[in-house]
Each structure stands twice: as C-alpha cells, then as structure tokens.
Amino acid sequence: MSSSSVSRPGTGAAWGSLVAGLASVAALPVAVYLTRFSERYELLHSAFVVPLAAILGLAAITFARRARRRNALRLDGGRGIGLARAGGLLGIIGLCISLAALVALGVYGLLEYVGSRE
C-alpha cells in the first residue's frame, strides 16, 4: 500500500472547513447578485440566506478546530493545518458578514417602522 492511499487524519476536516468557509463567505454576495437578474425577487429577499451563511461559518470553524486538534495529536505535525487555518478564517469572515447583514436588516426594519408611524 502506498503512502498516498493512506488516509491522513485531519485532512478531511480541514477540507470540510475550507469548503464550508468558502460557501459561508460566498453565500450572501451570490444571493444579492442573483436578485439583480430576477423580476420576482427583490434585494430584501436575499436576507433568507443570512442564517445559512452563519451556519456554514460555524461549521467551518468547528471543522477547523477538529482538524487542528487531530493534527496536534500526530507526531509528524500532521497535514492540512494550513487548510484548517484558512477554513477557520473564512468561517470567521463568513460569520462576520452574516452578522453585519443581520445588523443591516435590523436597521432597515427600524427605519421602516419609524417611517410607517409618521
């Protein structure tokens, strides 16, 4: 059995972290972009993607922590630590984007409420 066919602990979680982090960062901008081409959906409808982006960001952070923990137990230092770091960072960025979108939606709702009272 060659060494390339042997499963390396932590690399699956590291790749999962990277993929989830990329999806988390891209989810909201893609949803906003797609509303530009639809006559049925408006910009405000892209808000339904905010929870998905937050969940993907949390998943990326969780996978990154799991990969780093598994790599810490290896004697050779492990592989995929760079992927795990990148995925964790992307997860944090995706979580920040979703929180910023949540604040923006809250401000929009507040302005709509104040504007409707006049």
N, C-alpha and C positions, 0 to 999 in steps of 0.2 A: 504494500500500500504506500503510495507516495505521500509526501508531506502536504501536497497541495489538496489532496482529497480529504484530509483530516479536518474535521470541524474545529474551528478556533473559538473557544468560549469568549463571549462578549462581543464578537463582531456582528452577530445577528441583531442584538440590541442596539449596537452602535449604528448600523444601517437603518434600523427602525426609527431611531432618534433623528437621524438626518432626514429621512423621508417625511416623518411627521412634522419636523421643524420647517421644512420647505413648504409643505402643504399649509401649515399654520400661517406662515408669512404671506403666502400667495392667495389664500382663500378670499380675503376681503377685497384686495385690489382687483382680483379677477371678477368677483361678483359685481363690483361697482362698474368695471369696464363692460361687462355683459349687459348691464341695464341701458347702456347707451344705444344698443342695437335692437332693443325690444320696445315696441309700442305698448305692450301690455304691462310691463313692469317699470316702475319709477325708481329713482335713486334710493328712496326710503325703503323699498323692498329688499335691498341688499343687506339690511340690518338683520335679516334672518340668518345670515352666515356668521354673525358675531359669536354666538355660542359654539359653533363648530370650530372656529378659529381658536377659541380659548381652550376647548377640549383637546384639539390637536397640539396646541402649545404645551399643555400639561402632560400629554402623552410623550412628547419629545423630551421634556425634562425628566420624566420618570424613566424612559428608556436610557437616557444618557447616564443617569445615576446608576442604573442597573449595570450598564456596560462598564462604567468606571469601577464599580465595586467588584465585578468579576475580574477585571484586568488587574486590580490591586492584589488579588489572591494568587496571581500567576508569578512564578519565579523569574520568567524571562521578560517581565514587564508587560506582556500582553500586546495585542494588536488591536487596532481600531480606536485607540484612545483619542486620536485626532478627529475621527468621525464623531465620536461621542461628544467631544467638546463643541464641535461645530453644530451638531444637532441640538445640544443643550442651549447654546447661544441663540440659535434660530428659534427654539421654543420660547425662550425668554422674550425675544423680539416679537414673535407672533402673539404672545400673551399681552405684551405692552400695546401692540396695535389693536387688539380686541378691547382692551381696557380703555384706550383712547377713543375708540368708536363708541363704546358704551357711554362715556362722558359726553361725547358729541350728541348722541341720541337723547341723553338726559337734558342737555341744554336746549336742544330743539324742542323737546316736549314741554319744557318750562316756558320757552318763548311762545309756543303755540297756545299754551294755557293762558298766559298773561295777555296775549293778543286777542284771545276769544272773549275775554272779560270786558273789554272796552266797547 
